Amino acid sequence: MGKVAVGLSGGVDSSVTAGILHRQGYTVEGVTLWLMKGKGQCCSEGMVDAADICEQLGIPHHIVDSRDLFQKYIVDYVVSGYEVGVTPLPCSQCNRMVKFGPMLQWAKAELGIDQIATGHYARIRYNDQTGRYELLRAVDRHKDQSYFLYDLTQEMLAGTLFPLGEMTKGETRQIAAEMQLSTAKKPESQDLCLIEAHGSMKTFLDKYIEQREGEIVDLDGKVLGHHTGIHHYTIGQRKGLGIAAPEPLYVVKLDNVMNRVVVSTRDRAGQSECTVQRMNWLALPGITSPIRAEVQVRYRSGAVPVTVIPLEGDRLKLVFEEPQFGITPGQAAVLYDGDRVLGGGIIEHPEAA
Ligand SMILES: Nc1ncnc2c1ncn2[C@@H]1O[C@H](COP(=O)(O)OP(=O)(O)OP(=O)(O)O)[C@@H](O)[C@H]1O
């Protein structure tokens, strides 16, 4: 058995990942990335819980100060997106720029270990016909995190193990209990660590973005109300608009130039196409002519049929079979062929199309 550096957040999933690999005979070292500046409670608690797990398993534990990377690639990225009416997806960017890339580099340079493992729910397999590493959905569909992992490179997939990809969350908890891991009963963390650390996205953003009040208008430009700053809104949002209307209204556009939130009734909120940038191909090297696939445009939405049309550079046009609701610039559009991730990219602002 080889050596592996396991990314430990202090949660039950990564604890079990380390436990399983240790039990299988790997030489395991725990690595915790210190992510958030300030005395974030989740980071300090996570570091201590991760250290405790390593103590329990009798393996070394390392803390890597990654606060500058996290500030640059996540905090600054998220804030600058919201400022211009985009709702960035921090998790996929964090995985590529803060977690997998730097962790592989650090493990190689400092420990001489060229393999890492995390507690993500997804699967990786090598396809000898194409010569490419493929990313697949987790067996536990409800926990599947492949959407957040589409932006990993071939090198990152080649150097990574996801032992939980074949398991259900129930099995993970059972193993944690059997191994008597100190994190066995820890509650699920929220999907977004920035929210967990700050209480809400609004609290986090208000630290960085000045409140600029403006108008809420309908698609015809009629003023229906006022907003407290476009960064407080997201596409598809229905609640909290403060407008009394006969039919429910949804946010369909955040216009940073006019400082307006545009809303519409659901029947006019659908979109039949969008464009995508910064496309990262995984199962395929790329496409030169249109293909049919399925696309997922949000973490919690289902995959829907789409025609994928290559544009110049790393851009694509997506034409949906049925109009889609809540297409949000800044979120990822991840292409699937069944369980297999073909690749993914970032949904562009309609003005960029
Ligand atoms: N600060 C960190 N340092 C090192 N690895 C991390 C860190 N945060 C997350 N990871 C790795 O990424 C995986 C997925 O992280 P995610 O934030 O989705 O947590 P999770 O699914 O709740 O897992 P866990 O129960 O381990 O916290 C974790 O299981 C862990 O292996």
The ligand as a Gaussian input file, in Angstrom:
#p B3LYP/6-31G(d) Opt

LIG

0 1
 N      -10.041000      22.918000       5.528000
 C       -9.845000      21.761000       4.887000
 N       -8.620000      21.189000       4.865000
 C       -8.407000      20.022000       4.218000
 N       -9.347000      19.356000       3.554000
 C      -10.578000      19.873000       3.545000
 C      -10.904000      21.096000       4.206000
 N      -12.219000      21.359000       4.014000
 C      -12.706000      20.337000       3.257000
 N      -11.737000      19.449000       2.975000
 C      -11.870000      18.184000       2.212000
 O      -12.904000      18.307000       1.274000
 C      -13.945000      17.334000       1.535000
 C      -15.299000      17.893000       1.223000
 O      -15.478000      19.069000       1.936000
 P      -16.895000      19.647000       2.278000
 O      -16.662000      21.053000       2.685000
 O      -17.816000      19.324000       1.189000
 O      -17.233000      18.897000       3.609000
 P      -18.152000      17.692000       4.009000
 O      -18.717000      16.955000       2.839000
 O      -19.065000      18.212000       5.036000
 O      -17.041000      16.754000       4.628000
 P      -16.584000      16.641000       6.132000
 O      -17.669000      15.841000       6.804000
 O      -15.281000      15.920000       6.049000
 O      -16.467000      18.059000       6.655000
 C      -13.761000      16.983000       3.008000
 O      -14.270000      15.698000       3.283000
 C      -12.256000      17.060000       3.160000
 O      -11.624000      15.871000       2.727000

